[in-house]
Amino acid sequence: MRTVLIGAGAVLVVLGIIAVAWLSPLLSVRTVEVVGADTIPREDVITQLAVAEGTPLLRVDTAAAAQRVAELPRAAEVRVQRVYPSTVRVTVTERVAEVYFDASDGTHSVDAEGVDFAVEPPPMQTPRLVTATPGTGDPATAAALEVLGALPPELRFQVAEVNAASPTDVSLVLLDGRVVVWGGPDRSDRKAAVVIPLLTQPGQTYDVAGPDLPTVR
C-alpha cells in the first residue's frame, strides 16, 4: 500500500511540474535567439516565427515554427528549439549562390539545389549560368549544378560560365576563354580525373564528354 501511495505521489508531482511548465509565466518566451542568419534580417525571422512573447515554452510548436521560417527565400534549413527557462532559439542555414543567371528583372542567384532565391548582384567568382529556362525545377540547371559540384577545386575556381543546352550537354567556359565540353553529369569522377592533365595541353576546346577518348582542338 505504501509503495502504491509513493507511486501515486510521484505521478502527481510529475503532473504538477508539467502543469507549471504549461501554464506558468516563469517558463514562457521572453527571448528569441537567432543563429546563422547573416543576410536574412532578424526582424524577418521573428515575424515568420510568429511566437508571441509570454507563450509558455511547452506550447511552442517548434516544427510548425521552423516550417514558417523556412518559407523565407534565403532559408535553406531551419531548426527551432526551446531553451529553458525562457528562450526560443532559431538556427538558420542560409542559401549560398552557386551560379547566377541574367533576367529582365535583374541577376538571379541559384543555390546548389537549383533554387532561385534572390535577385541581387552575385558574390565574386560565382559562375554565370546559361540555359533556356534557368532556375528552380529546371533539369538543365540541375545538371549544370551537379557538374560544378563534381569538379576538382583547382578547376572549379577557374569556371566563369556554365552552359547547359540540355541535361546531357553541359560545357564550361573558363576565365581564360577555354571551353571544357563535359556532356552530362554521368561519369563525372572519371571526367574530373581526365580533364586536369588534358588542360595542360595547348588548345581551345577540351572535350571529356567521352572520358575514355578525350580530345583537344
C-alpha positions, -999 to +999 in steps of 0.1 A: +000+000+000+028+023+009+045+016-025+013+024-043+009+057-024+045+067-032+040+059-068+008+079-070+026+108-053+054+107-078+029+108-107+011+138-091+045+156-087+053+150-124+018+161-135+023+192-113+056+200-129+040+196-164+011+218-154+035+245-141+056+243-173+024+245-194+008+274-176+035+293-157+048+326-169+081+316-153+088+292-182+074+314-210+090+330-240+109+362-232+138+360-256+142+349-292+178+339-302+186+339-339+217+320-350+232+318-385+211+344-403+238+367-417+219+382-446+183+375-435+171+404-413+164+392-377+131+410-379+120+388-408+129+357-389+110+368-358+080+378-380+079+344-397+085+326-364+052+340-351+057+331-315+043+356-291+062+368-261+048+352-230+038+320-247+046+290-224+076+272-239+058+239-239+031+254-261+055+264-288+051+241-318+088+241-328+082+221-360+055+244-373+076+275-363+105+261-382+084+255-413+072+291-412+107+305-410+118+281-438+094+300-461+119+328-463+135+326-497+171+326-483+164+300-457+177+265-467+173+248-434+157+259-401+157+245-366+137+258-337+144+248-301+131+255-267+159+267-244+147+268-208+138+288-189+126+314-214+143+313-248+133+302-283+164+295-304+161+297-342+191+283-362+191+292-399+213+278-426+212+303-454+212+295-491+245+302-509+248+312-546+265+286-567+256+302-600+237+332-613+217+340-644+206+372-660+169+380-665+149+411-674+143+419-637+180+415-627+206+390-617+192+359-600+212+338-575+207+300-576+219+276-548+233+241-551+198+226-550+187+247-580+166+271-560+164+306-574+164+325-541+174+362-547+176+389-573+209+407-565+245+410-577+262+376-572+292+371-550+326+373-566+338+342-585+302+329-590+299+314-625+272+326-648+246+300-658+233+300-694+204+277-702+169+281-718+149+281-686+173+286-657+162+283-621+141+262-598+129+229-613+149+232-645+166+199-654+194+216-673+201+238-643+202+207-620+227+190-644+249+221-645+250+223-608+258+186-605+287+190-629+300+220-609+298+200-577+319+172-593+348+195-604+382+194-588+387+226-567+415+237-589+392+237-619+360+249-601+376+282-593+385+288-630+349+285-642+334+317-655+303+304-672+283+271-673+263+264-705+236+238-703+219+233-737+202+203-721+208+180-691+232+159-712+250+188-729+269+209-703+301+229-711+323+251-690+338+284-701+370+291-681+383+325-671+409+324-699+383+317-725+390+280-730+360+256-732+355+223-715+328+201-731+315+179-702+284+164-716+260+151-689+268+146-651+273+108-657+309+095-651+319+129-636+345+113-614+362+099-645+359+131-664+373+151-634+404+128-634+409+132-671+404+169-675+432+182-653+461+167-673+442+174-705+442+211-697+480+212-697+479+206-735+477+235-759+442+241-773+409+259-770+383+232-766+387+202-743+361+175-748+357+150-720+321+141-727+335+106-736+362+104-709+378+073-724+385+092-756+390+128-747+400+153-774+417+187-777+413+211-805 
